Amino acid sequence: MSRTDVLFRAYTEYLKAIEGERESSALREAAINAESRDKIRRIGYTCHISEDWVEAIDRGLVFIGKAIDEERQFIRSVGEVDPIEKVKRVSRESVEHLARHSNLLTREREDGELVPEKLYTVERLSNYAVYENRFLYMVLCHLRDFISVRYNAIVKKTNTYRGETDMKKTFTEGKTTLSYELHMTESRPDDPVLRARGGMGEKLDHIERLLRITLAYLRTPLMVEVAKADKLKPPITKTNVLRMDKNFKEVVVLYDYISSYEGDGFTVEEEIVEADTADRRVAAEFVEPVLLLSFLGYEYGLGLQESLKQAYEEENRRRAEEEKRRRAEELERMRRRVKEEGVSPEEYILLLEQQVRTLGREADRIPSLEAENTALKQQAAAHAAEIESLERTHAEKAAALNGRIEELGRQMAEESAAHAEEMADVNRKKEDEIARILTERDEAVRAADERVQESSRMQEQLQAEMKELERTRALDRARLLAIRKEHGLLTDVDDYTSEEAFGELEHELEVLAFYARGEWKTAKQILRGELMADIKQFFAQKFKKKQKETQETPPPAAEPPEGTDGTARETDSEETDDEPSAEERR
């Protein structure tokens, strides 16, 4: 029977003992009905353990066990030169050493065989402190610390009972006034009830099993032997075995995982469970300790220990005498019943014994029935706890699945958006590339057209220049021929009767005629323009001169008749003199 069961039984008996006592009942009723500020609460923690590190360690321990079973070692040879009397075995190395050190041959037998004084012996020892085994030991030590730290933290949080009780009341019943204020905190680490009912038992057992397996691997003979060697320190060197061997490769993966793991590996949520102090049954149960404490204070305050103890013993004696008297009355009643039945006392006792045995058998069944009833209650409580745990697990899994579905939905939406954005980006890039290619093509075509046009213009210009040069050359030849002809420099050698020479001469004539016509027209236009300019200048000067004379000379009173004096004639003479001559007009 646990301590909790003993206290509950004692509390139940206490309630039975005071039940019906009128003064205590009235005081209890007043305490229950008084205004309450009681607060009874439990502070608990709900822990959510991440499955990733548990699964990684569970998987990696399998490969650690297989790597330990390989028992990798290397043979270390230790050689010494011992006296021949101590040598038990001769090896190849002994013969080779003796061949190199002939000074060890110091005796000769009668049959002529040489006997050495000392021999070189080699002892081969197995050494398990290879790098790979030391790496396994280091990983197991890291794994032990990794698991134990998290296991102890989870147990400390989830299996620790923390309770707080605050009680404050003031009430009066009759002439008794009671006022009390109580604050109590309690902590019970690794509480078995919380461990059984907390819903973390299965997960904690799994983690504890991983820790036990790790400790068992550390206690293997191989690891005990390797523990004597120098310890490895990070960073590790990935040898061929660590990179190529399947078991050691997985151990390296586990080591990298636990070395780079960040976080606690679990999350803790605090929850506060408060009792309903407004419930009459709860209030009644919490009043009893206060009344008991009030009694103890009253007892020790007035020093009533001895008197109360004496009254208790007297009450026990009275109850014993009352029980004795009741039994005597019962025996007297039984004697009368024996007489009334008309049987002997022995027969009546035999009947009573039979009845007692029957009642005893039935009474014997009572503990089994009680035990069965208790077992059924425990089973029902276990089923209820299991159902609660399953419901909690189902709710957690459903929440996890819903979260996973939401996460997948978000991921799909993000991936769809990213894919659409990527496709749009690709399309934009393709469109930009196509536009760039088309632009480059148009620019190349335009540049080619410009180059073709420029080539055409240059070709036309070159052709025009060649034609002009040809004309200039023909003109120069014609001029040269004309000059030679003018100066009588042509000889019989200059024969133009051949078709080619005649054609060239004819061409020179055409060029000369074309040049002459062009130059004649140009000269004609230039001379005409100069002549017109001179004429315009002449008349302009004459007009200005007349205006000036008109302004300076006053008009005559009457105009004389023409020819009466010499004025008109002089005017005519002046006008005749001012008229341009034919040369000037030309």
Summary of the structure (lengths in Angstrom):
residues: 586
radius of gyration: 68.1
end to end distance: 160.0
largest distance: 224.1
contacts: 1360
relative contact order: 0.07
helix: 70%
strand: 12%
